[in-house]
Amino acid sequence: MSSIKYTNERLGRLRVIPDFLPPPSELAFREDGVKVTISLSRKSVDFFKAEARKHKTQYQRMIRRLLDTYAEKYMRSSNNALERTRER
């Protein structure tokens, strides 16, 4: 394991990336779904189980909402790019 050496150098141009993911409290609502089988890391499952207990919901529902939010964002991005291409 290598040690980190911190310096007092300028960072250069920085860019703020807006956070588009919802907090765990917003991942708890019901929607129709399709059953799939997926393997997740233990740490991710443990995190969602703990958050689900706090918010009195199911951890699978929270994971589904997170994936839906991700997909919606990138579907909108793809559709916007397609519309811009058609306008040219």
Secondary structure, DSSP 8 states (H G I E B T S, - for coil): --------------------S--GGGG--------------HHHHHHHHHHHHHHTS-HHHHHHHHHHHHHHHHHHHHHHHHHHHHH-
